[in-house]
Amino acid sequence: MSHNIYIYILVMAGVTYLVRMLPLALIQKEITSPFVKSFLFYVPYACLAAMTFPAILTSTGSIISAVAGFAVALIAAYKEKSLVTVALLACCAVFIVERILAFLA
């Protein structure tokens, strides 16, 4: 069975194009429903969270250090720190917990 990569790429491009262009082509008038507007506003954030959260938990050598880094990031973000500060604090937390776990093992 031979596989032609160009067919796969063409099909993926077509599907991506249809998913992005069909709503624009089918919905001509402005959306006035507050529920639909708020739903569409939060969809990108929900998708990003759904893709990011599993990666957070599997990105370190231990689930304990991943949860510690995630907790520190949540606290720093809740206190409205900048994105760079949140990322640096989370990385430092993971590093420290990994060192403690290595020392205890």
N, C-alpha and C positions, 0 to 999 in steps of 0.2 A: 504494500500500500504506500503510494508516494504522497508526500505532503508538500503542498505548494504554499510557501509562506506568504506570497503576495496575495493569494486568495484570502487568507486569514486577515491580513492587514486591511484589505479592501472591505471585508465584511465588518470588521471592527470600526473602520472609519464611517461606513454607512450607518451603523447602529448609533454611533456617537453623534453623527450629524442629525439623524432623525430625532433622537432624544432631546437635543438642544433646539432644533428648529420647529418641531411640531407644535409646542406650546405657543411659539411666536406666530405661527401661521394660523392656528385654530382660534386663538383668543385675540380678537381685534380691539375690543373695547377695554377700558380701564377697569381694574378690579376694585369694587367698592366695598365689598364685605370686609369688616374689620377682622373677623375670624380668619378668613383666607389670607389677608394681608399679614397678620401676625404669624400665621402658620408658615407662610413662605419666607418671612423674615428670619425665623429661627431654624429653618431646614439646614443651611450651611453649617451652623454651629453644632447642631445635633449630629450631622454626618462626620464632621471633624472630630468630635468627641468619641463617636463610635469607632472611628478608625484609630485614634490615638491611644485610648485607654488600654486596649490589649497590648499594644506595643510598649507602653510604660511598664506593665507588669512582667514582660518577658525580656526586657532590654538589659537587665543586670544579671549578675551571677547568682543572686538570691532573691526570692520573693520578698524577704524581709527588708532588704535594702531598697527594693523598688517601691514598697509601700511607704517606707520612711521618706524617700525622696518625693513621692506623690503627696504625702501629708504636708511636708514642708512647702512644696509648691502651692498647695491649696491655701495654706495659712498666709503665705506671702502675697498671693494673688488677692485674697480676701482683704488684706491690709492695703491694697491698691499700690503695690510696688510695681516698678517697671518690668517689662518682659525680660530684659537682660538680668535684672536682679533676681527675679523668680527663677530663671534658668540656672543662674550661678548658685543660688542657695540650694536648689534641688540637687545639682551636681555635687556640691560640697557634702550635703547630707548623705547621698549615696556613697560617696568616697569614704566618709567617716564610718558609716555602718559596715561597709565592706571590710575596712581595716579592722574593726572590732570583731567582726565574724571570723576573719582570718586569724586573728590573735587567739580567739577562743577555741578554734578548731585544732 
